[in-house]
């Protein structure tokens, strides 16, 4: 994980921690709107309400701020998949995963756009994470899905593409939120859209995958 310059001191003060969070909040706002290449340290300093030299005391470069945010996003983004329980009921596990991913789309849209922008640029800052820890985690959970298939608990499917499908359908509500609200129109663009999305996606995946015992 990227370590802020101020964090390299032996003892971080409360003020240092608050300043770092203030900078990262500003950086998230700027990066999520403009992307990495379209953002500047001057823009981030302005949003943070501090001078450029003061900002650079905490983070030496734009890359350091971006990597600190990406590391944080990845940690939070992967946690729901890590919770995928091999011993759990497949229907419950799939529904829970869909819900948690939609909650993240609802609560952390800027973080989702930050990650999407990184991927669209070819993942220059996190290629090692994608090919290493992320791949290892997805491969591990793919084995969980294969075990459910072998036990005739869910239909035959490609586990990786099942996970990709959940990612794409849930993250759509963060990355394309403006489009979703525009198409739904007045009266349907509120928070209820996430509940409606959850109900639809749960039905889509459960009915498509879960094998019910013969009566």
C-alpha positions as CSV (number, residue, x, y, z in Angstrom):
1,X,0.0,0.0,0.0
2,X,1.2,3.5,-0.8
3,X,2.4,5.3,2.4
4,X,1.9,9.0,2.7
5,X,5.1,11.0,3.3
6,X,3.9,12.2,6.7
7,X,3.1,8.6,7.7
8,X,6.8,7.7,7.5
9,X,7.4,9.6,10.7
10,X,7.7,7.5,13.9
11,X,4.6,9.0,15.4
12,X,1.7,10.3,13.4
13,X,-0.4,13.0,15.0
14,X,-4.1,13.4,14.8
15,X,-3.6,16.5,12.7
16,X,-1.5,14.6,10.2
17,X,-4.1,11.9,9.9
18,X,-6.8,14.5,9.4
19,X,-4.8,16.3,6.7
20,X,-4.1,13.1,4.9
21,X,-7.8,12.2,4.9
22,X,-8.6,15.8,3.7
23,X,-6.2,15.4,0.8
24,X,-7.4,12.0,-0.2
25,X,-11.1,13.1,-0.1
26,X,-10.1,16.0,-2.5
27,X,-8.1,13.7,-4.7
28,X,-11.0,11.2,-4.9
29,X,-13.3,14.0,-6.0
30,X,-10.9,15.2,-8.7
31,X,-9.7,11.8,-9.9
32,X,-13.3,10.4,-10.2
33,X,-14.3,13.4,-12.3
34,X,-11.3,14.0,-14.5
35,X,-9.4,10.7,-14.4
36,X,-5.7,10.3,-13.5
37,X,-4.2,12.1,-16.6
38,X,-6.8,14.9,-16.5
39,X,-6.1,15.7,-12.9
40,X,-3.4,18.0,-11.5
41,X,-1.9,18.5,-8.0
42,X,-3.0,22.2,-8.2
43,X,-6.7,21.1,-8.7
44,X,-6.5,18.7,-5.8
45,X,-4.9,21.3,-3.6
46,X,-7.7,23.8,-4.5
47,X,-10.4,21.3,-3.6
48,X,-8.6,20.4,-0.4
49,X,-8.4,24.0,0.5
50,X,-4.7,24.1,1.1
51,X,-1.5,25.3,-0.5
52,X,0.3,23.1,-3.0
53,X,3.5,23.0,-0.8
54,X,1.4,21.9,2.2
55,X,-0.2,19.2,0.2
56,X,3.2,17.9,-1.1
57,X,4.4,17.6,2.5
58,X,1.9,14.7,2.9
59,X,2.0,13.2,-0.6
60,X,5.1,13.8,-2.8
61,X,3.4,13.1,-6.1
62,X,0.0,12.8,-7.8
63,X,0.8,9.1,-8.2
64,X,1.2,8.6,-4.5
65,X,-2.3,10.0,-3.9
66,X,-3.8,8.0,-6.6
67,X,-2.2,4.7,-5.5
68,X,-3.3,5.3,-1.9
69,X,-6.9,5.7,-3.1
70,X,-6.7,2.7,-5.4
71,X,-5.3,0.5,-2.6
72,X,-8.2,1.6,-0.4
73,X,-10.7,0.9,-3.1
74,X,-9.4,-2.5,-3.8
75,X,-9.4,-3.5,-0.2
76,X,-13.0,-2.5,0.2
77,X,-14.1,-3.8,-3.2
78,X,-12.7,-7.3,-2.7
79,X,-14.0,-7.7,0.9
80,X,-17.5,-8.9,-0.3
81,X,-16.0,-11.5,-2.6
82,X,-13.7,-12.7,0.2
83,X,-16.9,-13.3,2.3
84,X,-18.2,-15.7,-0.3
85,X,-18.6,-18.8,2.0
86,X,-18.0,-22.3,0.6
87,X,-20.0,-23.8,3.4
88,X,-22.9,-21.4,2.9
89,X,-26.2,-22.0,0.9
90,X,-25.5,-20.9,-2.7
91,X,-28.8,-19.0,-3.0
92,X,-28.0,-17.0,0.2
93,X,-24.4,-16.4,-0.8
94,X,-25.2,-15.2,-4.3
95,X,-28.0,-12.9,-3.0
96,X,-25.8,-11.5,-0.3
97,X,-23.0,-10.8,-2.8
98,X,-25.3,-9.0,-5.2
99,X,-26.7,-6.9,-2.3
100,X,-23.3,-6.0,-1.0
101,X,-22.0,-5.0,-4.4
102,X,-25.1,-2.8,-5.0
103,X,-24.6,-1.2,-1.6
104,X,-21.1,-0.3,-2.6
105,X,-22.3,1.1,-5.9
106,X,-24.8,3.2,-4.0
107,X,-22.5,4.3,-1.2
108,X,-19.1,4.6,-3.0
109,X,-19.9,5.8,-6.6
110,X,-16.7,8.0,-6.8
111,X,-14.5,5.1,-5.8
112,X,-16.2,2.8,-8.4
113,X,-15.5,5.4,-11.1
114,X,-11.9,5.8,-9.9
115,X,-11.4,2.1,-10.3
116,X,-13.2,2.0,-13.7
117,X,-11.0,4.8,-15.0
118,X,-7.9,3.0,-13.9
119,X,-9.0,-0.2,-15.8
120,X,-10.0,1.8,-18.9
121,X,-6.5,3.2,-19.0
122,X,-5.0,-0.3,-19.1
123,X,-4.5,-0.6,-15.3
124,X,-1.0,1.1,-15.4
125,X,-0.8,1.4,-11.6
126,X,-2.4,-1.9,-10.5
127,X,-1.6,-4.5,-13.2
128,X,0.4,-6.5,-10.6
129,X,-2.6,-6.6,-8.2
130,X,-5.0,-7.7,-11.0
131,X,-2.6,-10.5,-12.1
132,X,-1.7,-11.4,-8.5
133,X,-4.0,-11.1,-5.5
134,X,-7.2,-10.4,-7.5
135,X,-6.7,-13.3,-9.8
136,X,-5.9,-15.6,-6.8
137,X,-9.0,-14.6,-5.0
138,X,-11.3,-15.0,-8.0
139,X,-9.7,-18.4,-8.8
140,X,-10.3,-19.4,-5.2
141,X,-14.0,-18.4,-5.3
142,X,-14.4,-20.0,-8.7
143,X,-13.5,-23.3,-7.0
144,X,-16.3,-22.7,-4.5
145,X,-18.7,-22.3,-7.4
146,X,-17.4,-25.4,-9.1
147,X,-18.0,-27.3,-5.8
148,X,-21.6,-26.1,-5.8
149,X,-22.0,-27.3,-9.4
150,X,-20.5,-30.7,-8.6
151,X,-22.9,-31.1,-5.7
152,X,-25.8,-30.3,-8.0
153,X,-26.7,-27.1,-6.0
154,X,-26.4,-24.8,-9.0
155,X,-26.5,-25.2,-12.8
156,X,-23.5,-25.8,-14.9
157,X,-21.8,-22.5,-15.6
158,X,-18.4,-20.8,-16.1
159,X,-17.5,-19.6,-12.5
160,X,-15.3,-16.7,-13.7
161,X,-18.0,-15.4,-16.1
162,X,-20.6,-15.7,-13.4
163,X,-18.5,-13.4,-11.1
164,X,-17.8,-11.0,-14.0
165,X,-21.5,-10.8,-14.7
166,X,-22.3,-9.8,-11.1
167,X,-19.5,-7.2,-11.2
168,X,-20.8,-5.7,-14.4
169,X,-24.4,-5.6,-13.5
170,X,-23.9,-4.2,-10.0
171,X,-21.2,-1.7,-10.8
172,X,-23.3,-0.3,-13.7
173,X,-25.4,1.5,-11.1
174,X,-22.3,3.5,-10.0
175,X,-20.4,4.0,-13.2
176,X,-23.5,4.8,-15.3
177,X,-25.6,6.4,-12.5
178,X,-26.5,9.4,-14.6
179,X,-27.8,7.2,-17.4
180,X,-29.8,5.0,-15.0
181,X,-31.5,8.0,-13.4
182,X,-32.2,9.6,-16.7
183,X,-33.7,6.5,-18.3
184,X,-35.8,5.7,-15.2
185,X,-37.2,9.2,-15.2
186,X,-38.9,11.3,-12.6
187,X,-40.1,9.4,-9.6
188,X,-37.9,6.4,-10.1
189,X,-34.4,7.9,-9.8
190,X,-34.3,7.9,-5.9
191,X,-32.8,5.3,-3.6
192,X,-35.6,2.9,-4.4
193,X,-33.8,2.1,-7.7
194,X,-31.2,0.1,-5.8
195,X,-33.8,-2.0,-4.1
196,X,-35.5,-2.6,-7.4
197,X,-32.1,-3.5,-9.0
198,X,-31.4,-5.9,-6.1
199,X,-34.7,-7.7,-6.5
200,X,-34.3,-8.0,-10.2
201,X,-30.7,-9.2,-10.1
202,X,-31.4,-11.7,-7.3
203,X,-34.2,-13.1,-9.4
204,X,-32.1,-13.2,-12.5
205,X,-29.1,-15.0,-11.0
206,X,-31.1,-17.3,-8.6
207,X,-33.6,-18.4,-11.2
208,X,-30.8,-18.9,-13.7
209,X,-28.5,-20.8,-11.5
210,X,-30.1,-22.4,-8.5
211,X,-31.3,-26.0,-8.8
212,X,-34.3,-26.7,-6.7
213,X,-34.7,-30.3,-5.3
214,X,-37.3,-32.4,-7.2
215,X,-40.6,-32.6,-5.4
